[in-house]
């Protein structure tokens, strides 16, 4: 029993001595010339503002690139109305969501279009009223000119 108690005390002393030795070694090796300590004032006054400036510069660059991409996509996908002239027999084929306003001439619908002005649906082959806003609900639908026509179109379209 005494041997067990002596062994336990001896083991505790050895652990204590090893722990103190490791602590002393670690404390003596921090803050050397080759591995300096970093002061909180350095982090607050130098490093943080520098990192913040780099982050803001990168963020501004990314925002500008995204704004340019959005502007390019908006203009290519019809961000505003464009005047389109159709000669007799030509067809305007539109993507979903495209908007059409007949300004002059005459056209008939090709596919089912929604006449937003009247709140009605136009069936394929129906005559389109002037100055009515039409929306396209299915890719490839649009209008065919029965006489030369001028249209305002917003959205993605092809003329064929």
C-alpha positions in Angstrom: 0.0 0.0 0.0 2.9 2.4 0.9 4.6 1.5 -2.4 1.4 2.4 -4.3 1.1 5.7 -2.5 4.8 6.4 -3.0 4.5 5.6 -6.7 1.5 7.9 -7.1 3.3 10.8 -5.4 6.4 10.1 -7.5 4.3 10.1 -10.7 2.6 13.4 -9.7 6.0 15.0 -9.1 7.3 13.8 -12.4 4.2 15.2 -14.3 4.6 18.5 -12.4 8.3 18.8 -13.3 7.6 17.9 -17.0 4.8 20.4 -17.2 6.9 23.2 -15.6 9.7 22.3 -18.0 7.5 22.5 -21.1 5.9 25.7 -19.9 9.4 27.3 -19.4 10.6 26.1 -22.7 7.5 27.4 -24.5 7.7 30.8 -22.7 11.4 31.2 -23.6 10.9 30.5 -27.3 8.0 33.0 -28.1 8.9 36.4 -29.2 12.3 35.7 -30.6 13.9 37.6 -33.5 12.9 34.8 -35.9 9.4 34.4 -34.5 8.2 37.7 -33.0 5.0 38.1 -31.1 2.3 40.2 -32.7 0.9 43.0 -30.6 -2.8 43.8 -30.5 -2.0 47.4 -31.5 -0.3 46.1 -34.7 -3.4 44.1 -35.5 -5.7 47.0 -34.8 -3.7 49.8 -36.4 -1.9 48.2 -39.3 -3.1 44.8 -40.3 -6.9 45.2 -40.0 -7.1 48.4 -42.0 -4.8 46.9 -44.7 -7.0 43.8 -45.0 -10.1 45.9 -45.0 -8.8 48.0 -47.8 -7.9 45.0 -49.9 -11.3 43.4 -49.2 -13.1 46.7 -50.2 -11.1 47.0 -53.4 -11.9 43.4 -54.4 -15.5 43.9 -53.5 -15.8 47.1 -55.6 -14.1 45.3 -58.6 -16.6 42.4 -58.3 -19.6 44.7 -58.0 -18.5 46.7 -61.1 -18.1 43.5 -63.1 -21.5 42.2 -62.0 -23.1 45.5 -62.9 -21.6 45.4 -66.4 -22.8 41.8 -66.8 -26.3 42.7 -65.7 -26.4 45.7 -68.0 -25.2 43.5 -70.9 -27.8 40.8 -70.1 -30.6 43.4 -69.8 -29.8 45.0 -73.1 -29.4 41.7 -74.9 -32.6 40.3 -73.4 -34.6 43.4 -74.1 -34.4 45.8 -71.2 -36.2 48.4 -73.2 -38.5 48.6 -76.2 -36.8 48.4 -79.6 -38.5 49.5 -82.9 -38.7 46.6 -85.3 -39.9 46.9 -89.0 -41.5 43.9 -90.6 -42.1 43.6 -94.3 -45.2 41.8 -95.5 -44.9 38.0 -95.0 -42.0 38.3 -92.4 -42.5 36.7 -89.0 -41.4 37.9 -85.6 -40.7 34.9 -83.4 -40.3 35.7 -79.7 -39.2 34.0 -76.5 -41.4 33.6 -73.4 -42.2 37.0 -71.8 -41.5 39.1 -74.9 -43.7 42.1 -75.3 -45.0 43.5 -78.6 -46.9 46.7 -79.4 -48.1 47.2 -83.0 -47.5 50.9 -84.0 -48.5 50.9 -87.7 -49.4 48.4 -90.4 -51.1 45.1 -89.8 -50.0 41.8 -88.3 -51.7 38.6 -87.3 -50.7 36.4 -84.3 -48.7 33.2 -84.8 -49.5 31.1 -81.7 -51.4 32.1 -78.6 -50.7 35.6 -77.4 -52.1 37.6 -74.5 -53.6 41.0 -75.3 -52.8 42.7 -72.0 -54.7 45.9 -73.0 -58.0 44.1 -73.5 -57.3 41.4 -71.0 -58.0 38.7 -73.6 -56.2 35.9 -75.4 -55.5 36.1 -79.1 -55.6 32.8 -80.9 -53.3 31.9 -83.8 -54.1 33.8 -86.9 -56.1 36.6 -85.2 -55.6 40.2 -86.2 -53.6 42.3 -83.8 -55.0 45.7 -82.8 -52.8 48.8 -83.0 -51.3 50.1 -79.7 -52.2 47.0 -77.7 -49.6 45.4 -75.5 -49.2 41.7 -76.3 -47.2 39.2 -74.3 -45.8 35.9 -75.5 -46.4 32.8 -73.4 -44.6 30.2 -75.4 -41.2 30.2 -77.2 -41.6 30.7 -81.0 -44.9 32.5 -80.8 -45.2 36.0 -82.3 -46.7 37.8 -85.2 -46.6 37.7 -89.0 -46.9 40.9 -91.0 -49.8 40.9 -93.5 -48.6 44.4 -94.7 -45.5 46.4 -93.8 -45.6 47.0 -90.1 -43.7 48.8 -87.4 -43.6 47.3 -83.9 -42.2 48.0 -80.5 -40.6 44.9 -79.0 -39.1 44.2 -75.6 -37.5 40.9 -75.1 -35.6 38.3 -77.1 -36.8 37.8 -80.7 -35.8 36.7 -84.2 -37.1 37.7 -87.6 -37.7 35.0 -90.2 
